[in-house]
Structure formats: structure tokens, C-alpha cells
């Protein structure tokens, strides 16, 4: 089973990550965690570090973390055409 979960430090994503970890443990699933941000900040670092720690506590060793900053600001284009 492949499990994909997006995290953003919100209470809902916190619960989603906990649920995804339990699913991965229960069904021997592959867990992929993604965090998307328009700029790398201390908050981004915290979100990723927290996820890595929680995965390790569950016995899931993160294999690869790629951080890339994208210049995407969809809200800036609202009302422009």
C-alpha cells in the first residue's frame, strides 16, 4: 500500500500524518510525506524536522528529503487577466 500525505503544520495535517503513520505501520505501507511552500523559512524547517522525528519514532526511517523553493504565488494572479 502506498500512502501519500501533505503536511503544513495545521492541526488537520498533524492528524493526517498521525493517521498515515498508523496506516503504514498496520499495512506495511510505503509512506510519502510532502510539504510545499513558496519560500523556505524557519517554519518549513520545523515542519520537516517534526515529520522526520515522528516517522523515526514510529520506526520509519526517512530515506530522502528534497527541498526546493518554487516561485509560485497563485493568489497574486487573482483578478488579473
C-alpha positions as CSV (number, residue, x, y, z in Angstrom):
1,X,0.0,0.0,0.0
2,X,1.3,3.4,-1.0
3,X,0.3,6.3,1.3
4,X,0.7,10.0,0.4
5,X,0.1,12.8,3.0
6,X,0.7,16.5,2.7
7,X,1.7,18.4,5.8
8,X,1.6,22.2,6.5
9,X,1.8,22.4,10.4
10,X,-2.0,22.8,10.7
11,X,-3.9,20.7,13.2
12,X,-5.6,18.8,10.3
13,X,-2.3,17.9,8.7
14,X,-0.9,16.9,12.1
15,X,-3.8,14.4,12.5
16,X,-3.4,13.3,8.8
17,X,0.3,12.5,9.4
18,X,-0.6,10.5,12.6
19,X,-3.2,8.6,10.7
20,X,-0.9,7.9,7.7
21,X,1.8,6.6,10.1
22,X,-0.7,4.2,11.7
23,X,-1.8,3.0,8.3
24,X,1.8,2.5,7.2
25,X,2.5,0.5,10.3
26,X,-0.7,-1.6,10.1
27,X,-0.4,-2.4,6.4
28,X,3.3,-2.4,5.9
29,X,2.8,0.6,3.6
30,X,5.2,2.9,1.9
31,X,4.6,6.4,3.3
32,X,5.4,9.6,1.3
33,X,5.2,12.9,3.0
34,X,5.2,16.2,1.2
35,X,5.4,19.8,2.3
36,X,5.0,22.6,-0.3
37,X,5.9,26.2,0.5
38,X,6.6,29.2,-1.6
39,X,9.6,30.1,0.4
40,X,12.0,28.2,2.7
41,X,11.5,29.6,6.2
42,X,12.1,28.5,9.8
43,X,8.5,27.2,9.7
44,X,9.4,25.0,6.8
45,X,12.4,23.6,8.6
46,X,10.3,23.0,11.7
47,X,7.5,21.2,9.7
48,X,10.1,18.9,8.1
49,X,12.0,18.2,11.2
50,X,8.9,17.4,13.2
51,X,7.7,15.0,10.5
52,X,11.2,13.3,10.4
53,X,11.1,12.9,14.2
54,X,7.6,11.4,14.2
55,X,8.5,9.0,11.4
56,X,11.6,7.8,13.2
57,X,9.7,7.4,16.5
58,X,7.3,5.1,14.5
59,X,10.3,3.1,13.2
60,X,10.0,4.6,9.7
61,X,13.4,5.9,8.6
62,X,13.1,8.8,6.1
63,X,15.1,7.8,3.1
64,X,15.3,11.0,1.1
65,X,14.3,14.6,1.6
66,X,14.4,17.1,-1.3
67,X,13.8,20.7,-0.5
68,X,13.2,23.0,-3.4
69,X,11.8,26.5,-3.4
70,X,9.2,27.3,-6.0
71,X,8.2,30.8,-7.1
72,X,4.5,30.1,-7.2
73,X,2.1,32.6,-5.9
74,X,-1.3,31.8,-7.4
75,X,-3.1,34.4,-5.2
76,X,-1.0,37.2,-6.9
77,X,-2.8,36.4,-10.2
78,X,-6.3,36.5,-8.9
79,X,-8.3,39.2,-10.7
80,X,-5.7,39.7,-13.4
81,X,-6.2,38.6,-16.9
